[in-house]
Amino acid sequence: MTELYPLTPSGPSRRSTLRAAGGGALLLGLGLAGCRSAVSDTSSAPQGASAEPRRGGVLNVAVNADFTPALLFAQSGQSLQQRLIYNTLTRYDDRLHPKPELATSWTYAKDGRSITLRLRDDVTFHNGRKFTADDVIFAVKNLQNPLRAAQLRSTAATVTGFEKRGDHELVLKLAHPVNNLFDLFEFMIIADRESVEDAVAGKKFIGTGPFQLKKWSPGSGLSLIRNDAYWQPGRPYLDGVELRVIAQADALISSLRSGQSQLTFDAPGKSLGAVKSDARLTISDYDTGAGAVYLGVNTTVAPLNDRTVRQALAWAVDRDRLVAQTLGGYGLASAAPWPKSSPAYSEANRTHYTHDPAKARELLKSAGHSRLEFPMLHIALPGETAIAESIQYDLKQVGVHVTLQPTDGATAQKKLISQGMPALWSLGHGFAQVQPSTLAVSAYPFNEAKNTSKFRSAAYTKVVREAWTEPETDTAAANALHQKISRILLDEAFLIDLVVRGQLQVSAAGLHGVTLNKFSYLNLDNAYLV
Amino acid sequence: MTQTTDLLTAAPPPAARKPRATPRSRHPYRTALSTARARTGLVLVGLVVLAGLLAPLLAGHGPTDQSGQSLAGPGTPGHLLGTDDLGRDLLSRVLYGIRTDLGIIAVAVPAGAALGCLLALVAAAHPVADTVVQRVFDLLLAFPGLILALAVTAILGPGRIPVVLVIALAEVPVFGRLLRGGVLVQREREYVTAARVGGGSGSRVLVRHILPNAADPLVVQIAVSLTVAVFIEGAMSFLGVGVRPPQPTLGAVLSQSMPYLAQAPQFAAGPLITVTALVLGLSLIAEALNREIRR
């Protein structure tokens, strides 16, 4: 018999069942994926924030250049490895107060002409040899050696005598009081004296630090492993550290975003646009003051020998635009070299020169100039070129026409040291992050005795020597001297500071306990990966 | 022997010649340039050249004028392609960059070609000269283009003249060897013997008879070399050893855009598209000429 009406299906057809199953599976998958991602997010966040330090793991650090063994005892472009392999006698806290490292305590003589250091007695070098006062004596003498090209050589040279009181107490006798001795102790790495020549030749690096060298591949990077005999009990947490050279900024950031590296200090601020939106990475700005941007002026080139013309240049540059457009917003527009953490910092000095083209033109006019032409040297890298172009444009607005001279870094450094710069140059400087006197006695552009600008002034020399030999570092007298130095730097404008920069750290969210010292030595004693 | 020579020099049979009768009625270069491939190339190159020539009319801003409006997106009022990191108009930078690039390669490639051809003719005149010139070519070829660029700029410093010099030096052995090879082949031909028997001096035969017949590959090579020159200029500017900033070049604009690839890809798009169009166009023209000449 034929059915008049088809039977109402008692259940879903095969096709609809499959559709429903497919759709359900899709929704279930999406739901589970959503749940999983939510769980991951919620579980990882508190773990990272409150979890106990975790042992193990190898930290990959991306660097844009390999270190130079020949400059191991100087301030070079790559200093991260210094505090990983070696230790220093003391370390500064954020307010420039020295804290113990290999030196446990110290006492200054009343006349400021000697300091007694008491040293740790439980420290051994990576080769098993005990650390003693002889290693400190060697370290100071090593920095006094002109071959080491240490910027703090003048401070090391004030140590004229050593008196050992046993293996772990030492008196350093000074030719005259200096107030930046702890800058020296923060800067001076304690290397095994028997292998120092091998170290500067790149063959052997033996220190007392938390990590020891496994392998150095020139141009590729350093491989470090945990020092099991480290003097800090239970440290370091990490099994090893790899410093990988990734020269291109984009590749460097890609390595962070892909998880190949977990830490870098070499990402340019203006390349961090993509990093800011990546929740897996964090950006920290250290107020180290290292790498300040400045416009150097050769005071022997007419009419730059006229202070009024130099001051006009200082008024002409738009520092805020420089920070925003060439440094990605990271930096502090400043007419003075000091970072906020410096005892010499003051808001009045920072804003002494602002962007005032009208005033610049007026000063030039008063000096009898309406159009000037100068060459300006800069390093031929994209970031540095952008800075130079920005300065060039600002100067052009007040009638100072600048021809850029792109130069490689090594040549620029050579000219900086040998006073071979043209009329103008734009570079970066350090050493404003420690005792203010260090800047004026140790940094090539500021050195009162011989600076790149060829600026000499009895008043400058006098105030710098006074500030340097002032035994107290935090007194009203010292601050008054710092202010005098700042006043001379600002009035004479032989070096026009533009931006004070810090050290930008980009790290994986799971990395904790990373610190830098004032000379950008990486400290991973307490670092761990979650 | 005579029979062989007759075969080589004899006119091809009518059946084989017939299909090519029409194209051969015109100059081979005209024939080559009338192909679709060459026309596409000509259009691409023409557009880029025109954009460069008309830069002062098309650009609404000076290529070095900065503003506070950095990394503005395409379509921003007053800035069709947006702005770069220093607030400079990207359209102006690209248009004036084309102008700079074309100015360099238009001088450098012909200069390199002329010098290379001159040396090739000197080499063809005497065996001793040939040996000397060959070693000079070997020396130049031993340096890859960028190493040569870094060496020249290390001595002269960056700038427009070093870029011209590097491109010209890179092209000298290329043109020289090409022409020398052509001369060696042509001078064994019977028409050369006939010219000599007719009383022509060695140099006259070389310049009046051999050179015109050996020159065809050079025309193709010029198109190829223009392409290479765009790359060399771009690479030098990219490495910071090219034309001095703030003068825009395509390579320099591209180099400046690198830190912003993720956040402002339009910064790199302008010079990239222009270089691609220029290189593709020149390559298509070279390919069309090459095909026609090889027939």
Interface residues (C-beta under 8 A of the other chain):
Chain A: Q248 A249 D250 P268 K270 S271 G273 A274 R321 A324 Q325 T326 A380 L381 P382 G383 T385 A386 A388 E389 S390 Q392 Y393 T403 L404 Q405 P406
Chain B: T64 Q66 G68 S70 D85 L86 G87 G157 P158 L239 G240 V241 R244 P245 P246 S255 Q256 M258 P259 Y260 L261 A262 Q263 A264
